[in-house]
């Protein structure tokens, strides 16, 4: 996944309202009105948030009669997870080295306390 897609995804996730919308969609498809309900903002403001999420391919909107239900599209989140995996491995290795070092310090302290 090119970095520009990651940037678009991260930009979409940077807003707490959009993250809350995504969290709401984890329970299944919802209408725009359902998604707007918990927020104290206008419908055009919610629509702007949905357009950002749609541009980032985090949601998909379909048309059922007069409704425009939204559903979560997890692929960009999987791409972020894959990108972050390299850093996760780095931090895990760093923590393992720190743990080994702390064990060495503890062993030295125990020897000097004897």
N, C-alpha and C positions, 0 to 999 in steps of 0.2 A: 504494500500500500504506500503510495507516494506521500511524502511529508505534508503536502498541501491538503490531502484528505484528513490526515491526523490533525492538522491545524484547524480545519473546519469543525471537526468533531469536538476537539477541546474547547474551541470558542463557543460552540453550542452548549457544552456542559458547564461552562463557566458561570452561567446564570442560575441562581437557586430556584427560580420559578420553572425554568425548563427542566432542571433535575427533578423537581417535584412532579411535573407532568409525566416525565418518563417513569418515575416510581409508580404513579397512578396507573400507567399502562401495563405494568407488570402483572396486574390482575386480569387483563384482557382488554379487548377492544372497547373504546368509549367514544361517545359523541363529543363534539366541541363544547356543547353546553355542559355536559358532565365534567369535562376537564376544567372548565372555567369556574364551576361552582365554588370551590374552596378559596378562590382568589378575589381580592377586592380590587378588581381592575375591569376595564371595559372589554367588551367582546373584540373590538379591533386590536387591543393590546395583546389579548390571548392569541388572536390570529397571527400577529407578528411573531410571537414566540413559536407557534406551530410551524410557521414558514421557515424559521431558522432551523428547527429540528428536522423538518422535511428536507431542506437543502443539505443538511449534514447526513441525510439518509438514516436518521435515527428513528423516524416514524414514517408511516405510509398512510395516506388518506385515500379512502375510496368513496364511492357515492352509492348510497342505498336510498332510493326515492329522494326525499328532500334532506336526508341526513348525510353528513360527511364524517363517518366514523374513522377514528384513528387507531392505529395499532403499532406496537413497538417493533422495530427492526433491529435485531441485536448484532448484525454483522459489524458495524463500525465499532461497537464495544469489544467485540472479539479481536478486531484489529489493534485496538489500544492495548488489550491484554497481551497480545503477542509482542507488541512493541515494548511493553513494560517488563516482559519476562527477562530480558537481558539485564535490566537493573535489579530485578528481584534476585537473580542468581548472584549478582555482584554483592548485594547487601547480605544475603544469606552467607556467602563465603566470608565477608567481613565480620559478621557476627560470630561465625565459627572460629575465626582467628582470634577475636577478642575473648571468646570463652576459653580457648586454649591458653591465652596469655594470663587471664585471671586465675586459672587453675595453677599455672606455674608460680604466680605471685603468692597464691595461698599456700602452695607447697613450701616455698622458701620461707614464708612467715612461720609456718608450723615447725620447720627445722630450727629456726632461730629462737623460737619460744621453748624448745626442749631443753 
